[in-house]
């Protein structure tokens, strides 16, 4: 929580872009409840780990478990601002929030986040979590896989309840592996980031230092003409942010879920329906990564600089090079954890060269 409170303390500058970034930070990580008690003389009533639970299964065999949270107040409802995993504790994505059910109503999770649940007086909230490890335990680093389920309370009780979840997989199903599948590997030779918003004038374009700002290769899994882009096959790209008065200078862009199979029999390539996350605080879903072109205009991004922005990729050539582009309006959707961040556009141009 030190990261969260540090950011809140830095939210002083009042220019439009600062407010834009501020909304991303506060809304995406569900911290409006923290602001509520952070600016008050009343301390949080709930804080810390309230339970430790274990899930055991075989590696590559998903197992689900329901965690129950009760509202012991029999006269007042309890507002839950959000249910999510503590940032940085589920990097391998072995744990997944499936849904949250309260008062007979169920909400499915979006990128491991469920927002706005009302627990009736004396009511119970069921949080359904899935554990699907891709490696056995113990590992070289730890005795078990661990994450923390955070429950943000926002009235009348305030604060954060945490459930530590320990996952154990002493054995694995045959063929189970956490390695990126065989296929075609591409070196990332250039990356350009684009951030467009009226408040910062012309779109901010940055050519990254791939040696410092990119980790890993671009790897297509699969055999023959049908390929898949897995989370492990997408390189981590550090997306820089312009000065914003918030103290947030960059976001690591990662692929949140494996793609569906797509055809790569020729020189063009397009993955549809992808979900990316930025620094664990921004989620962009339903995106296309393509060697074609992507255009975002003011109809879907009202504050895009110049009224429109187009990114154009390039198909695989005889030298084994191609450029993939992805862009998204910073509105909801596809930023499905933000109701209103004032428009604007996020974009990437990623140039690759096949390693043979």
Secondary structure, 3 states (H helix, E strand, C coil): CHHHHHHHHCCCCCCHHHHHHHHHHHHHCCCHHHHHHHCCCCCCCEEEEEEEEEEECCECCCEEEEEEEECCCCCCCEEEEEEEECCCCCCCCCEEEEEEEECCEEEECCCCEEEEEEECCCCEEEEEEEECCCCCCCCCCCCCEEEEEEEEEECCCEEEEEEEEEEECCCECCCCCCCCCCEEEEEEEEEEEEEECHHHCCCEEEECCHHHHEECCEEEECCCCEEEECHHHCCEEEEECCCCCCCCCEEEEEECCCCCCEECCCCCCEEEEEEEEECCCEEEEEEEEECCEEEEECCCCCCCHHHEEEEECECCCCCCEEEEEEEEECCCCCECCCCCCCCCEEEEEEEEEEEC
